[in-house]
Structures are given as structure tokens and as C-alpha cells.
């Protein structure tokens, strides 16, 4: 079964009513952002430029970091830093459309976490991209990796019980 076969056929309803079926065990995503594709997101070929996917991943990542209690203020003693990120582009996305960007922690380390992402097109009712990111918690006083506090670690374990804990 292809990824596009897992979704119901369009019903003619507004794209805001679209919801993919419940994911299989182990593929549950903890955070979801619905984002409208803008005309300015398109490249000269007429589909969404690859750089926009990374901005979409960032939106999901920031929502997730807030959910687990990361202090994003300028006074924070620790800051999340993006160490690496990847994307696999499965289908082009066009305007107009709305995408559903989902994220979860797949791996939890001592000072870092690895997030997985999935982007689903409302108009195509299909997964159009997947990706990942490694986020390192850095102490602002030393600019060195800092251990993830227990309160955040507990929140991640509660939100993403399937995350592989490498401690």
C-alpha cells in the first residue's frame, strides 16, 4: 500500500476538515501545525521551494520545545541549538494548499534529542515530505552542551513514550 492509498479520497469539503487516519503504532506524532502554503513559498518551477520545508519543520520544533518546557526567553540559562537537519521530498506541493506538519522525539540523549517530522498535503491527502533534526541544549554561560533537565526529560517521555532513550 502506498502512502497515498492510506488517505480517504477528497469529499469536496473545505481543506480545513482534512484529517489523515490514525497512524500505526509507533508512528504517533506529538505536535501538529497546520500551515497555509503562500504564493511566495513557490519557486520558479511553480512548486514549494525546498527551503520552506525547513521553516515548516522549525514551526513544529518550536511548538514542541514549548510543550516540553524549554525557556525560549532571552534570559534562558539553556538554549536549544539546531545541530543538524534533513529532509526527504516525496512529492511536490503547489499553491493553494495547506500542509500539516507533525513532529515527535525519536531519540532522547543526555544533551540532545532527535526529532522526526512528517508533512502532509491537504489537497493531495498524502505525505509529501519527511525529515529529522538533532537539537542540542546549550548552556548560555559556557556555550557548551548542557544536560537536558529532568523536568524536560519527563515531559518528553510523557509526550513521546516511544522515543528511544539513550541514557
C-alpha positions as CSV (number, residue, x, y, z in Angstrom):
1,X,0.0,0.0,0.0
2,X,1.5,3.4,-1.0
3,X,1.3,6.3,1.4
4,X,-1.3,8.0,-0.8
5,X,-3.6,4.9,-0.5
6,X,-3.8,5.4,3.3
7,X,-5.9,8.5,3.0
8,X,-9.5,8.8,2.1
9,X,-10.4,10.4,-1.3
10,X,-11.4,14.1,-1.2
11,X,-15.0,14.7,-0.3
12,X,-15.3,18.3,-1.6
13,X,-15.3,19.7,1.9
14,X,-13.0,22.5,2.9
15,X,-9.4,21.6,3.3
16,X,-9.6,22.6,7.0
17,X,-11.7,19.5,7.6
18,X,-9.0,17.1,6.3
19,X,-7.5,14.7,8.9
20,X,-5.4,11.7,8.0
21,X,-6.3,8.3,9.5
22,X,-4.9,7.4,12.9
23,X,-1.2,6.5,12.4
24,X,0.0,2.9,13.0
25,X,1.6,2.1,16.4
26,X,5.0,3.7,16.8
27,X,4.3,6.5,14.3
28,X,2.2,8.8,16.5
29,X,3.4,12.4,16.3
30,X,3.1,14.7,19.3
31,X,2.8,18.1,17.8
32,X,0.9,19.3,14.7
33,X,1.0,22.6,12.9
34,X,-1.4,23.4,10.0
35,X,0.3,25.9,7.7
36,X,-1.1,27.6,4.6
37,X,1.1,27.5,1.5
38,X,1.8,31.0,0.4
39,X,2.3,32.2,-3.2
40,X,5.7,33.5,-2.1
41,X,6.7,29.9,-1.0
42,X,6.8,28.8,-4.7
43,X,10.0,28.7,-6.7
44,X,10.4,29.4,-10.5
45,X,9.1,25.9,-11.3
46,X,5.8,26.6,-9.5
47,X,6.1,24.3,-6.5
48,X,7.1,25.0,-2.9
49,X,10.8,25.7,-2.6
50,X,12.8,23.2,-0.6
51,X,13.8,25.8,1.9
52,X,10.2,26.3,3.1
53,X,10.1,22.7,4.4
54,X,12.8,23.5,6.8
55,X,10.9,26.6,8.0
56,X,7.8,24.3,8.5
57,X,9.9,21.9,10.5
58,X,11.1,24.8,12.6
59,X,7.5,25.8,13.4
60,X,6.7,22.3,14.6
61,X,10.0,22.1,16.5
62,X,9.3,25.4,18.3
63,X,5.8,24.3,19.3
64,X,7.3,21.1,20.6
65,X,10.0,22.8,22.6
66,X,7.4,25.0,24.2
67,X,5.3,21.9,25.1
68,X,8.3,20.3,26.9
69,X,9.0,23.5,28.9
70,X,12.1,24.9,27.1
71,X,12.6,28.5,28.1
72,X,12.8,30.5,24.9
73,X,13.3,33.9,26.5
74,X,16.4,36.0,26.2
75,X,17.2,35.3,29.9
76,X,17.2,31.5,29.5
77,X,20.1,29.7,31.1
78,X,20.0,27.0,28.4
79,X,19.0,27.3,24.7
80,X,18.1,24.8,22.1
81,X,20.5,24.8,19.1
82,X,19.9,23.1,15.8
83,X,22.9,20.7,15.2
84,X,21.7,19.1,12.0
85,X,18.6,18.7,9.9
86,X,17.5,16.6,6.9
87,X,14.5,16.4,4.6
88,X,13.3,13.8,2.1
89,X,11.0,15.3,-0.5
90,X,8.4,12.7,-1.6
91,X,6.0,14.8,-3.7
92,X,5.9,18.5,-4.9
93,X,3.5,20.8,-3.1
94,X,1.7,23.6,-5.0
95,X,-0.4,26.7,-4.2
96,X,-3.1,26.8,-3.0
97,X,-2.7,24.2,-0.3
98,X,-2.5,23.7,3.4
99,X,0.1,21.4,4.9
100,X,0.0,19.5,8.2
101,X,3.5,19.4,9.8
102,X,3.9,16.9,12.6
103,X,6.8,16.3,14.9
104,X,8.0,14.0,17.7
105,X,11.1,13.0,19.6
106,X,12.5,9.8,18.2
107,X,15.7,9.7,20.3
108,X,16.5,11.3,23.7
109,X,20.1,11.7,24.7
110,X,21.9,13.3,27.6
111,X,22.2,16.7,26.0
112,X,20.3,16.3,22.7
113,X,17.1,15.0,21.2
114,X,16.4,13.9,17.7
115,X,13.0,14.9,16.2
116,X,11.2,13.2,13.3
117,X,8.9,15.2,11.0
118,X,6.1,14.4,8.6
119,X,4.5,16.9,6.2
120,X,1.1,16.0,4.7
121,X,-0.6,17.9,1.9
122,X,-4.3,18.6,2.4
123,X,-5.1,18.8,-1.3
124,X,-3.1,15.7,-2.2
125,X,-4.1,13.9,1.0
126,X,-0.7,12.3,1.1
127,X,2.6,12.6,2.9
128,X,4.8,14.9,0.8
129,X,8.0,15.1,2.9
130,X,9.7,13.6,6.0
131,X,12.6,14.9,7.9
132,X,14.6,14.9,11.1
133,X,16.6,17.3,13.3
134,X,19.1,17.0,16.1
135,X,18.6,19.7,18.8
136,X,21.3,20.2,21.4
137,X,20.6,22.0,24.7
138,X,23.4,24.5,25.2
139,X,24.3,26.4,28.4
140,X,24.3,30.1,27.6
141,X,27.1,30.8,30.1
142,X,29.6,28.4,28.5
143,X,28.2,27.8,25.1
144,X,28.7,24.1,25.7
145,X,26.1,21.2,25.6
146,X,24.1,21.0,28.8
147,X,22.2,18.0,30.2
148,X,18.5,18.0,29.5
149,X,16.8,18.8,32.8
150,X,14.8,16.0,34.4
151,X,11.6,18.0,34.1
152,X,12.0,18.3,30.3
153,X,13.1,14.7,30.1
154,X,10.0,13.6,31.9
155,X,7.8,15.7,29.7
156,X,9.4,14.2,26.6
157,X,8.9,10.7,28.0
158,X,5.2,11.5,28.7
159,X,4.6,13.1,25.3
160,X,6.6,10.6,23.3
161,X,6.7,7.3,25.2
162,X,8.1,5.6,22.1
163,X,11.2,7.8,22.0
164,X,14.4,5.7,22.2
165,X,16.2,6.9,25.4
166,X,20.0,6.6,25.0
167,X,20.9,7.4,28.6
